[in-house]
């Protein structure tokens, strides 16, 4: 074995909440190597503001209420078994975080176990544990601290997964590209877990960090893993809108204004200063995200504007500064005092309900391959995710996948890889060309496969993706080229599924099929032929 070849019991690709949770559990059972695309701590988890949903305030709340809320948000497509696991085991996982030292905001009373539980959209009860408005950062710091202290996990930073190593249709590890040296490294493993996060950098306007390009999903699909629910992309209703022309040029992520702001009394106003959510849903601003996002789009169109406003004027100024310190500070730096000024907001691509198809233990259809977190699809979210269930999902199913992966699956002999193994070829495109292709994908997906879709818009997006594909038939020669190919493949899967589903359900809304149709009350599954 040379310095480019590694072996372990558990290979975990991805350093967000699902990957860290899996690494902690797997380290009890064998040698673990954790690969992160960026530095440890740079993940979508770190950006999560609102909190983590768990029914810890019993008897005022219950896992049954949490179950009902999750099922209702999922618009008929939730896997009830997965939801039951989420809400029941989620209570224990949340308590474990507290025992590890996670500092969630406390209340002045003993209600909620002494925690200041927040209310978010489509929840019956206050059940959102939060650390100010930087909950994800606190959780990631807590898990990372435990991993460092136990010193049982080997972390390789700056490593991008290229493709899976396969042996007789079994996964036996992965190839990865060192972003600093450009070297391709081989990781052989008894069990491989993909926890690479989401896909929302496929869209022009997104809250996701730059590395959310669908890498793990593309890698698994190329190897023969089934993917499902690819049509369901969640758009967060309230992302900060500023410098729109500059955003169009460089496709910067938009700063998220947490749903918890509306939970504390923030209201939405159109450009005429009118509160409008009463026209769309009985829960007003706390309706499910898909409904709020579509309502905002309709109001923007009616007033010929690129945004609506979020007003916090009904919330005490000191409470805003204490409850949402990061949002307050960030907006102030951009010239907005949110204790006085309305916040210009619009929807942005935020979360992916689809992904690598797994059972409730993270198993895929490929022996030796597991997936957890946003890149996986257990069916726990159905057609639309309930607010603050994503961090809980990573905790619960990351751990479950690691427990399931204890069983031996392969001998790691006579390994084969997919075409990306030829990444050692010379890079073909200059940086500006890659960025141009990415911008074409992002624009096509935003305009054609975004919040409101149709046969015409989806077909237009699909044609644009096909034109790009003709230029990308060659093997990738760099990290950026591989990322571009992953984006293209994932975008094609999303548009294909959205075209196939001829109804509207949850986050998938089509003007040519505006009604929910029980004939489509099923999951669409795709495999690489």
KAVENFEN-V444223 format. One record per residue. N is the residue number from 0. SS is DSSP state (~ for helix, > for strand, _ for the rest). PHI is phi as a letter, one per 40 degrees, with the letter a starting at -180 (* if undefined). OMEGA is omega as a letter, one per 40 degrees, with the letter a starting at -180 (NA if undefined). Layout:
n=[N	N]
ss=[SS	SS]
phi=[PHI	PHI]
omega=[OMEGA	OMEGA]
//
This chain:
n=[0	1	2	3	4	5	6	7	8	9	10	11	12	13	14	15	16	17	18	19	20	21	22	23	24	25	26	27	28	29	30	31	32	33	34	35	36	37	38	39	40	41	42	43	44	45	46	47	48	49	50	51	52	53	54	55	56	57	58	59	60	61	62	63	64	65	66	67	68	69	70	71	72	73	74	75	76	77	78	79	80	81	82	83	84	85	86	87	88	89	90	91	92	93	94	95	96	97	98	99	100	101	102	103	104	105	106	107	108	109	110	111	112	113	114	115	116	117	118	119	120	121	122	123	124	125	126	127	128	129	130	131	132	133	134	135	136	137	138	139	140	141	142	143	144	145	146	147	148	149	150	151	152	153	154	155	156	157	158	159	160	161	162	163	164	165	166	167	168	169	170	171	172	173	174	175	176	177	178	179	180	181	182	183	184	185	186	187	188	189	190	191	192	193	194	195	196	197	198	199	200	201	202	203	204	205	206	207	208	209	210	211	212	213	214	215	216	217	218	219	220	221	222	223	224	225	226	227	228	229	230	231	232	233	234	235	236	237	238	239	240	241	242	243	244	245	246	247	248	249	250	251	252	253	254	255	256	257	258	259	260	261	262	263	264	265	266	267	268	269	270	271	272	273	274	275	276	277	278	279	280	281	282	283	284	285	286	287	288	289	290	291	292	293	294	295	296	297	298	299	300	301	302	303	304	305	306	307	308	309	310	311	312	313	314	315	316	317	318	319	320	321	322	323	324	325	326	327	328	329	330	331	332	333	334	335	336	337	338	339	340	341	342	343	344	345	346	347	348	349	350	351	352	353	354	355	356	357	358	359	360	361	362	363	364	365	366	367	368	369	370	371	372	373	374	375	376	377	378	379	380	381	382	383	384	385	386	387	388	389	390	391	392	393	394	395	396	397	398	399	400	401	402	403	404	405	406	407	408	409	410	411	412	413	414	415	416	417	418	419	420	421	422	423	424	425	426	427	428	429	430	431	432	433	434	435	436	437	438	439	440	441	442	443	444	445	446	447	448	449	450	451	452	453	454	455	456	457	458	459	460	461	462	463	464	465	466	467	468	469	470	471	472	473	474	475	476	477	478	479	480	481	482	483	484	485	486	487	488	489	490	491	492	493	494	495	496	497	498	499	500	501	502	503	504	505	506	507	508	509	510	511	512	513	514	515	516	517	518	519	520	521	522	523	524	525	526	527	528]
ss=[_	_	_	_	>	>	>	>	>	>	>	>	>	_	_	_	~	~	~	~	~	~	~	~	~	~	_	_	_	_	_	>	>	>	>	>	_	_	_	_	_	_	_	~	~	~	~	_	_	_	_	>	>	_	_	_	_	_	_	_	_	_	~	~	~	~	~	~	~	~	~	~	~	_	_	_	_	_	_	~	~	~	~	~	~	~	~	~	~	~	~	~	~	~	~	~	~	~	~	~	_	_	_	_	_	>	_	_	_	_	~	~	~	~	>	_	_	>	_	_	_	_	_	_	_	_	_	>	>	_	_	_	_	_	~	~	~	~	~	~	~	~	~	~	~	~	~	~	~	~	_	_	>	>	>	>	>	_	>	>	>	>	>	>	>	>	>	_	_	>	>	>	>	>	>	>	>	>	_	_	_	_	_	>	>	>	>	>	>	>	>	>	>	>	_	_	_	_	_	~	~	~	_	_	_	>	_	_	_	_	_	_	_	_	~	~	~	~	~	~	~	~	~	_	_	_	>	>	_	_	_	_	>	>	>	>	>	>	>	>	_	_	_	~	~	~	~	~	~	~	_	_	_	_	_	>	_	_	~	~	~	~	~	_	_	_	>	>	>	_	_	_	_	_	>	_	~	~	~	_	_	_	_	~	~	~	_	_	~	~	~	~	~	~	~	~	~	~	~	~	~	~	_	_	_	_	_	>	>	>	>	_	_	_	_	_	~	~	~	~	~	~	~	_	~	~	~	~	~	~	~	~	~	_	_	_	_	_	_	_	_	_	>	>	>	>	>	>	>	>	>	>	_	_	>	>	>	_	_	_	_	_	>	_	_	_	_	_	>	>	>	_	~	~	~	>	>	_	_	_	_	_	_	_	_	_	_	_	_	~	~	~	~	~	~	~	~	~	~	~	~	~	~	~	_	_	_	_	_	_	_	_	_	_	_	>	_	_	~	~	~	~	~	~	_	_	_	_	_	_	~	~	~	~	~	~	~	~	~	~	~	~	~	~	~	~	~	~	_	_	_	_	>	_	~	~	~	~	~	~	~	~	~	~	~	~	~	~	~	~	~	_	_	_	_	_	_	_	~	~	~	~	~	~	~	~	~	~	~	~	~	~	~	~	~	~	~	~	~	~	_	_	_	_	>	_	_	>	_	>	_	_	>	_	_	_	_	~	~	~	_	_	_	_	>	>	_	_	_]
phi=[*	b	c	b	b	b	b	a	c	b	b	b	b	h	b	c	c	c	c	c	c	c	c	c	c	c	c	c	b	i	c	b	b	b	b	b	c	b	c	c	g	c	a	c	d	c	c	c	c	d	i	b	c	a	c	c	c	c	c	c	b	a	c	c	c	c	d	c	c	c	c	c	c	c	f	g	b	c	c	c	c	c	c	c	c	d	c	c	c	c	c	c	c	c	c	c	d	c	c	c	h	c	b	c	c	b	b	c	b	c	d	g	g	g	b	c	c	c	b	b	d	g	c	c	b	c	a	c	c	a	b	f	b	b	c	d	c	c	c	c	c	c	c	c	c	c	c	c	c	c	f	b	b	c	b	b	c	g	b	b	c	c	a	c	c	b	b	f	g	b	c	b	h	a	c	a	b	c	c	c	c	g	c	c	b	b	b	c	a	c	a	b	b	c	a	c	g	c	b	c	c	c	b	c	b	a	c	c	c	c	c	c	b	g	d	c	c	c	c	c	c	d	c	h	c	c	b	a	f	c	c	b	b	c	b	c	c	b	b	c	b	a	f	d	c	c	d	c	c	b	f	c	c	c	c	c	b	d	d	c	c	c	c	c	h	c	b	c	b	c	c	c	g	c	c	b	c	c	c	b	a	c	c	f	c	b	c	d	d	c	c	c	c	c	c	c	d	c	c	c	c	c	b	f	b	c	a	b	b	b	b	b	c	c	b	d	d	c	c	d	c	c	c	b	c	c	c	d	c	c	c	c	c	b	g	b	c	c	c	b	c	c	b	c	b	a	c	a	d	b	a	b	c	c	i	c	c	b	c	c	b	g	c	c	c	b	d	g	b	b	a	a	g	c	c	b	b	c	g	c	c	g	c	a	c	c	d	g	c	c	c	c	d	c	c	c	c	c	c	c	c	c	c	c	c	c	c	c	b	a	c	f	b	f	c	b	b	c	c	c	c	c	c	c	c	c	d	c	b	c	d	c	c	c	c	c	c	c	c	c	c	c	c	c	c	c	c	b	b	c	c	b	b	a	d	c	c	c	c	c	c	c	c	c	c	c	c	c	d	c	c	b	c	c	d	c	b	a	d	c	c	c	c	c	c	c	c	c	c	c	c	c	c	c	c	c	c	c	c	c	c	c	a	b	a	f	c	c	b	b	c	c	b	c	b	c	b	c	c	b	c	a	c	c	b	b	b	c	c]
omega=[i	a	i	a	a	i	a	i	a	i	a	a	a	a	i	a	i	i	i	i	i	a	i	a	a	a	i	a	i	a	a	i	a	i	i	a	i	i	i	a	i	a	i	i	a	a	a	a	a	a	a	a	i	a	a	a	a	e	i	i	i	i	i	i	i	i	a	a	i	i	a	a	a	i	i	a	i	i	a	i	i	i	i	i	a	a	a	i	i	i	i	a	i	i	i	i	i	i	i	i	i	a	i	a	a	i	i	i	i	i	a	a	a	a	i	a	a	i	i	a	i	i	i	a	i	a	a	i	a	i	a	i	i	a	a	i	i	i	a	i	a	i	i	i	i	i	i	a	a	i	i	a	i	a	i	a	i	a	i	i	i	a	i	i	a	i	i	i	i	i	a	i	a	i	i	a	i	a	i	a	a	a	i	a	a	i	i	a	i	i	i	i	i	i	a	i	a	a	a	i	i	a	a	i	a	i	a	i	a	a	a	a	i	a	a	i	i	a	a	a	i	a	i	i	i	i	a	i	a	a	a	i	a	i	i	a	a	i	a	i	i	i	a	a	i	i	a	a	a	i	i	i	i	a	a	i	a	i	i	i	i	i	i	i	i	a	a	i	i	a	i	a	a	i	a	a	i	i	a	a	a	i	i	a	a	i	i	a	a	a	i	a	i	i	i	i	a	i	i	i	a	a	i	a	i	i	i	a	i	a	i	a	i	a	i	a	a	i	i	a	a	a	a	a	a	i	i	a	a	i	i	i	a	i	a	i	a	i	a	a	i	a	i	a	i	i	i	i	a	a	a	i	a	i	a	a	i	i	a	i	i	a	i	i	i	i	i	a	i	i	i	i	a	a	a	i	i	a	a	a	a	a	a	a	i	a	i	i	a	i	i	i	a	i	a	a	i	i	a	i	i	i	a	a	a	a	i	a	a	a	i	i	i	a	i	i	i	a	a	i	i	a	i	i	a	i	a	a	i	a	a	i	i	i	i	i	i	a	i	i	a	a	i	a	i	a	a	a	a	a	i	a	i	i	a	a	a	i	i	i	a	i	i	i	i	i	i	a	i	i	a	a	a	i	i	a	i	i	a	i	i	i	i	i	i	i	a	a	a	i	i	i	i	a	i	a	a	i	a	a	a	i	i	a	i	a	a	a	i	a	i	i	a	a	i	a	a	i	i	i	a	i	i	a	a	i	i	a	NA]
//
